[in-house]
Amino acid sequence: MKTLIGGAIAVLLGVVGLAVWFTEFLMIITGCIPVVLLLAGGFALYLGFDELKDSWKNDEGADASAD
């Protein structure tokens, strides 16, 4: 029950804070978008390169077993 009351108070304070500081909230979101895009793009490049390396290893293993 304490968690429910604490959560309700946190939501209420969050809504009030968002209403009061909405322009500052938008500035923070605007500043975070490029950073998130850079990190997500770098992570996608890493995963794509890792998958490409795995496919190269599988191709080499298939060629060796075919001989």
C-alpha positions as CSV (number, residue, x, y, z in Angstrom):
1,M,0.0,0.0,0.0
2,K,2.9,2.4,0.7
3,T,4.3,1.7,-2.8
4,L,0.9,2.6,-4.3
5,I,0.7,5.9,-2.4
6,G,4.3,6.7,-3.2
7,G,3.8,6.0,-6.8
8,A,0.6,8.1,-7.0
9,I,2.5,11.0,-5.3
10,A,5.4,10.7,-7.8
11,V,3.0,10.7,-10.8
12,L,1.2,13.8,-9.4
13,L,4.5,15.6,-8.8
14,G,5.7,14.6,-12.3
15,V,2.6,15.9,-14.0
16,V,2.8,19.2,-12.1
17,G,6.5,19.5,-12.8
18,L,6.0,18.8,-16.5
19,A,3.2,21.4,-16.7
20,V,5.3,24.0,-14.9
21,W,8.6,23.3,-16.8
22,F,7.3,22.1,-20.2
23,T,9.6,24.4,-22.3
24,E,12.7,23.2,-20.3
25,F,11.5,19.6,-20.7
26,L,11.3,20.1,-24.5
27,M,14.8,21.7,-24.6
28,I,16.2,18.6,-22.7
29,I,14.4,16.2,-25.1
30,T,15.7,18.2,-28.1
31,G,19.3,18.0,-26.7
32,C,19.0,14.3,-26.1
33,I,17.8,13.3,-29.5
34,P,21.2,13.7,-31.3
35,V,23.0,11.8,-28.6
36,V,20.5,8.9,-28.7
37,L,20.7,8.8,-32.5
38,L,24.6,8.7,-32.3
39,L,24.6,5.9,-29.7
40,A,21.9,3.9,-31.5
41,G,23.6,4.3,-34.8
42,G,26.9,3.2,-33.4
43,F,25.3,0.2,-31.8
44,A,23.6,-0.8,-35.0
45,L,26.9,-0.5,-36.9
46,Y,28.6,-2.7,-34.3
47,L,25.9,-5.4,-34.5
48,G,25.9,-5.3,-38.3
49,F,29.7,-5.7,-38.4
50,D,29.5,-8.5,-35.9
51,E,26.9,-10.3,-38.0
52,L,28.9,-9.8,-41.1
53,K,32.0,-11.4,-39.4
54,D,29.9,-14.4,-38.3
55,S,28.6,-14.9,-41.9
56,W,32.2,-14.8,-43.2
57,K,33.2,-17.4,-40.7
58,N,30.3,-19.6,-41.7
59,D,31.1,-19.2,-45.4
60,E,34.7,-20.2,-44.7
61,G,33.7,-23.3,-42.7
62,A,31.3,-24.4,-45.5
63,D,34.0,-24.0,-48.1
64,A,36.5,-26.1,-46.1
65,S,34.0,-28.9,-45.5
66,A,33.1,-29.0,-49.2
67,D,36.7,-29.8,-50.2
